Amino acid sequence: MLRKKTLGFLVLVMLILPVGALAADSPQSTKQPAILTLEQCLDWAFQNNKQIQEKEKLVTIAEGAVKEAKGGFWPTLNYQATWDESDVTQYQVGMAYEDHQFVAGVNATLPLYTGGMLQNNLKLTRTQLEIAREDLRKAKQQLIYDVKQVYYQVWLAEKVVQVQEASYHNLEQHVNRVQIRYNAETASKLDLMRAKVQRDTLKPKVISAQNQLVLAKLQLATIIGYPKDQTYQVQYEAASLKMPDSVSISLAEILNAADQDRPEFRQIQGKAKINQIITAMEKASYKPNAGLSVGYGGKNEDVTFEDWYDAWTLTFSVGGKLYDRKIHAKIEQAKKEEELTEIQEANLRDMIRLEAEQSLQNLAVSIETTRANQASIELAKEALRMTEIRVDNGMATTMDIMDAQLALDQVLTGYYQGVVSYLTADAKLDLVMGKDNSSK
């Protein structure tokens, strides 16, 4: 009886398992790919990018250097205690201890005048902090542009795959229609063969578009730190894009914005300021240094403070250099650095002007390209539909279908490429002007 029940239970389990397996493989249980927005990609990129983390750490180090420079204005307090023991008589002025000696004391020192060395050192560290912050801004702006560029390329690759797959599907339907006509002896075998060849010719393009999409997604995942083994899709609505009739910003406006906000300009200005500060610090070496020192200490034969010989000291000191050849060399070097900074700034202006003009041209071309292709999409769709009707009526051939389908593919792809070109050029323009915003 027990064996029969056990056998029945096993049979029931074997019947249930395939059903569960089918349910697990059903479309309803298939996990849908994640939808990534541009804002999410930018957030992940800022969190995971190693270069950003490095720049942030350098800013923290520069902030510590500023605190250290501020500490130079405060007095320093030192202490010292020594214990000597020997079988040799220790002779001291006024007193002598034969076996052992305990000496202890504290000392406070305050710089009164350093010829501007402390003040210039504080200015130097603050300027270096500003340069570090601008370097962080520069890295963030470049990361924003890189993420946007690759994100839009993924969107474009997805659209190209959709276009190629739709074309393949349309040609597959065309083959089915020709097959029906061939079976009804209203189409020749040559027509059927042509239709199949044209359909099969498009398959490598579909595979190539799919491969390009895989590579684009891998590149985006690498930049933002997204798991490589997780599938995802990007989200952008081209219909919501409000593309202007023409480029509304001028070259002069771009260059003026770059002058004010571009991190590289601020860094060069900071380097010029550093050279001036270094020159002032080297010249300060010839100025006198004045300091005040207050000390208290004493001696005893035991490690105690009872009946020990103590004294207070107050010291005011003034000193400085009369001549140092190295100082002259450093001053000359700082002047050469200033000349180098001027050359670098002029080169940077030329580079920014070239980038600005290229971005303006790309914007203008992408606007016209997108509008032209957008206006031709409905026309190309209608031409394909009419060609299919003519083929069904024996008034056109498979080659006509292929030409109409290719025309539609070119118009759709051109439209999507125009949108991506416009968005990328707009993002590049933000980078050229030194904007920190990550929207759009």
Secondary structure as the mmCIF struct_conf table of DSSP 4:
data_model
#
loop_
_struct_conf.conf_type_id
_struct_conf.id
_struct_conf.beg_label_comp_id
_struct_conf.beg_label_asym_id
_struct_conf.beg_label_seq_id
_struct_conf.end_label_comp_id
_struct_conf.end_label_asym_id
_struct_conf.end_label_seq_id
HELX_RH_AL_P HELX_RH_AL_P1 LEU A 2 ASP A 25
BEND BEND1 SER A 26 SER A 26
HELX_RH_3T_P HELX_RH_3T_P1 PRO A 27 SER A 29
BEND BEND2 THR A 30 THR A 30
HELX_LH_PP_P HELX_LH_PP_P1 LYS A 31 PRO A 33
STRN STRN1 ALA A 34 LEU A 36
HELX_RH_AL_P HELX_RH_AL_P2 LEU A 38 ASN A 48
HELX_RH_AL_P HELX_RH_AL_P3 LYS A 50 GLY A 71
TURN_TY1_P TURN_TY1_P1 GLY A 72 PHE A 73
BEND BEND3 TRP A 74 TRP A 74
STRN STRN2 THR A 76 GLU A 85
BEND BEND4 ASP A 87 VAL A 88
STRN STRN3 GLN A 90 TYR A 91
BEND BEND5 VAL A 93 GLY A 94
STRN STRN4 ALA A 96 TYR A 97
BEND BEND6 GLU A 98 ASP A 99
STRN STRN5 HIS A 100 TYR A 113
TURN_TY1_P TURN_TY1_P2 GLY A 115 GLY A 116
HELX_RH_AL_P HELX_RH_AL_P4 MET A 117 ASN A 183
TURN_TY1_P TURN_TY1_P3 ALA A 184 GLU A 185
BEND BEND7 THR A 186 ALA A 187
HELX_RH_AL_P HELX_RH_AL_P5 LYS A 189 ILE A 224
TURN_TY1_P TURN_TY1_P4 GLY A 225 GLY A 225
TURN_TY1_P TURN_TY1_P5 LYS A 228 ASP A 229
BEND BEND8 GLN A 230 GLN A 230
STRN STRN6 TYR A 232 VAL A 234
HELX_RH_3T_P HELX_RH_3T_P2 ALA A 238 SER A 240
BEND BEND9 ASP A 245 SER A 246
HELX_RH_AL_P HELX_RH_AL_P6 LEU A 251 ASP A 261
HELX_RH_AL_P HELX_RH_AL_P7 PRO A 263 ALA A 284
TURN_TY1_P TURN_TY1_P6 SER A 285 TYR A 286
BEND BEND10 LYS A 287 LYS A 287
STRN STRN7 ASN A 289 ASN A 300
BEND BEND11 GLU A 301 ASP A 307
STRN STRN8 TYR A 309 GLY A 319
BEND BEND12 LEU A 322 LEU A 322
HELX_RH_AL_P HELX_RH_AL_P8 ARG A 325 ASP A 392
TURN_TY1_P TURN_TY1_P7 ASN A 393 GLY A 394
BEND BEND13 MET A 395 ALA A 396
HELX_RH_AL_P HELX_RH_AL_P9 THR A 398 MET A 433
TURN_TY1_P TURN_TY1_P8 GLY A 434 GLY A 434
#
